[in-house]
């Protein structure tokens, strides 16, 4: 696996495990599918126990609401929790890649303000 892709996976996992309050899950190196499965388990827990918190997480993580609705009401290919986990993963991976691509240099003298 190329280094940038590996770094993106690790950053995505670290951010999502924090955002979804997944402290009980270990960091899983190099295994994207296992990371998505861990997210799916957390989504399943939230769907059963606290769907409002799940919706709050999805909003804060900027997961497209229309895609979530489609996954919940129109999807027949996979369980809902797995589909939502895939949406979460894809969105966060895209966000991290965009941040890396458009990384800004620090502004000189900013600390004086």
DAZI-V911203 format. One record per residue. N is the residue number from 1. RES is the residue in one small letter. PHI is phi in whole degrees, 0 to 359 (NA if undefined). BURIAL is I if it has 16 or more other ideal C-beta (glycine too) atoms within 10 Angstrom, else O. Layout:
# DAZI-V911203
<<N RES PHI BURIAL> <N RES PHI BURIAL>>
This chain:
# DAZI-V911203
<<1 x NA O> <2 x 291 O> <3 x 301 O> <4 x 299 O> <5 x 295 O> <6 x 299 O> <7 x 298 O> <8 x 297 I> <9 x 299 I> <10 x 295 I> <11 x 297 I> <12 x 298 I> <13 x 298 I> <14 x 301 O> <15 x 294 O> <16 x 291 I> <17 x 297 I> <18 x 288 O> <19 x 297 O> <20 x 266 I> <21 x 55 O> <22 x 251 I> <23 x 299 O> <24 x 285 O> <25 x 265 I> <26 x 287 O> <27 x 291 O> <28 x 247 I> <29 x 290 O> <30 x 62 O> <31 x 236 O> <32 x 303 I> <33 x 297 O> <34 x 290 O> <35 x 295 I> <36 x 296 I> <37 x 296 O> <38 x 295 I> <39 x 296 I> <40 x 300 I> <41 x 296 I> <42 x 294 I> <43 x 299 I> <44 x 299 I> <45 x 301 O> <46 x 291 I> <47 x 300 I> <48 x 281 O> <49 x 257 O> <50 x 203 O> <51 x 298 O> <52 x 295 O> <53 x 294 O> <54 x 301 I> <55 x 297 O> <56 x 296 O> <57 x 300 I> <58 x 298 I> <59 x 296 O> <60 x 294 O> <61 x 278 I> <62 x 64 O> <63 x 277 I> <64 x 303 O> <65 x 299 O> <66 x 297 O> <67 x 292 I> <68 x 295 I> <69 x 301 O> <70 x 297 O> <71 x 297 I> <72 x 286 O> <73 x 259 O> <74 x 243 O> <75 x 286 O> <76 x 235 O> <77 x 278 O> <78 x 211 O> <79 x 301 O> <80 x 304 I> <81 x 298 I> <82 x 289 I> <83 x 295 I> <84 x 294 I> <85 x 300 I> <86 x 294 I> <87 x 298 I> <88 x 299 I> <89 x 301 I> <90 x 299 O> <91 x 294 I> <92 x 290 I> <93 x 298 I> <94 x 296 O> <95 x 298 O> <96 x 293 I> <97 x 297 O> <98 x 295 O> <99 x 300 O> <100 x 295 O> <101 x 292 O> <102 x 248 O> <103 x 301 O> <104 x 262 O> <105 x 285 O> <106 x 300 O> <107 x 274 O> <108 x 296 O> <109 x 81 O> <110 x 299 O> <111 x 293 O> <112 x 284 O> <113 x 271 O>>
